[in-house]
């Protein structure tokens, strides 16, 4: 029996990925309430992401002699066909071919299993008209959170038996900037959710002081009185509590007691936090959000970066994009910023320079602090980035926070400081990203530019110690 040829396996995997994408994109535009169907679709979606990553890794990563050159200027501009021919005669190529064939078999099997599911999709109503390109869908909707959104909607729409006295609480847990508030905002946008509650109230706080609770309680009571006078329907409130910091049990009990006194009994509470311990405040199982997998993140980043351009036509750019994505640690905000910058500078020399800068800056921070800078930012710790326009300076970020859509945002953008010529003096507020989707938060860094030690000092020290510093 003859061994499968790389080009045959590649072509089969490409066609199977297209079939999977058709099913998933059709599903993403519909109100699917069946939990088992959503789980099956998510498994197919995850397999599709792995398939795209495996295929791109096979096509664009250097192998054999190319792998010896680890610089960003390797000859990845060679045609895909020639690269595949070289893979046939290399050990790494055989391993990559085996991985691609296993991915193909797994994805083909899953598509057969969801054959009936694809037929059932048409029985669910559409949420919106399908966009004309996938990059618009990713730029204006949450990426990969359909199941989680449906969990929230099911919690909100479920009615408790008459006479139920306790307020139901759904905790949502996840690291900073993973999309907790955005996910809740998307669930609250659904028309049937808005019709289900007479009021949707948002409360954001580091802690709950007596004065803060008194103000919020007064607002709830006023809205409740208006509700009683204007409607005879038993419709509750939805209270969304966004915890910026930690929350002890005493503070939670004060908040919960205050809400029980001033909202209808059929009201519900969603509380979001990065701390796992809030799960004990819930009346149902907590919903945990995690950053997207590396394969899913690559699919997301590639779509944003290339937009309507076919990556297959630009193999060297695609290789560079894969390497850049690896360093961004599945950060959604970093994906938006970086993709925007690369699109505006679609030139191979800039992409090579950017990758080299990113690697150097990340390696320097990890060497000094023991942490990747993206991880340090997630923990809101001081973080140091280089400046591509001024290698003798660093941008030190002390903390990050988010602003509501009504608040004024800084004029200085992150890309202008790190990748451009802007050089603010002293501590400054820097706009990182303005979200295009609800709740339309703007993300802001507080930092300052610091000059590095002069080269002369370093040379003097290297002569004394007999070590060459660069």
HELIX and SHEET records of a PDB file:
HELIX    1   1 UNK A    6  UNK A   28  1                                  23    
HELIX    2   2 UNK A   35  UNK A   60  1                                  26    
HELIX    3   3 UNK A   64  UNK A   68  5                                   5    
HELIX    4   4 UNK A   80  UNK A   87  1                                   8    
HELIX    5   5 UNK A   91  UNK A  113  1                                  23    
HELIX    6   6 UNK A  115  UNK A  120  1                                   6    
HELIX    7   7 UNK A  121  UNK A  123  5                                   3    
HELIX    8   8 UNK A  134  UNK A  140  1                                   7    
HELIX    9   9 UNK A  146  UNK A  157  1                                  12    
HELIX   10  10 UNK A  180  UNK A  189  1                                  10    
HELIX   11  11 UNK A  191  UNK A  196  1                                   6    
HELIX   12  12 UNK A  210  UNK A  230  1                                  21    
HELIX   13  13 UNK A  249  UNK A  262  1                                  14    
HELIX   14  14 UNK A  276  UNK A  281  5                                   6    
HELIX   15  15 UNK A  294  UNK A  306  1                                  13    
HELIX   16  16 UNK A  311  UNK A  313  5                                   3    
HELIX   17  17 UNK A  315  UNK A  327  1                                  13    
HELIX   18  18 UNK A  332  UNK A  344  1                                  13    
HELIX   19  19 UNK A  348  UNK A  369  1                                  22    
HELIX   20  20 UNK A  373  UNK A  378  1                                   6    
HELIX   21  21 UNK A  414  UNK A  418  1                                   5    
HELIX   22  22 UNK A  455  UNK A  465  1                                  11    
SHEET    1   A 5 UNK A 199  UNK A 205  0                                        
SHEET    2   A 5 UNK A 237  UNK A 243  1                                        
SHEET    3   A 5 UNK A 268  UNK A 273  1                                        
SHEET    4   A 5 UNK A 168  UNK A 173  1                                        
SHEET    5   A 5 UNK A 287  UNK A 288  1                                        
SHEET    1   B 4 UNK A 383  UNK A 386  0                                        
SHEET    2   B 4 UNK A 393  UNK A 403 -1                                        
SHEET    3   B 4 UNK A 442  UNK A 451 -1                                        
SHEET    4   B 4 UNK A 428  UNK A 434 -1                                        
END                                                                             
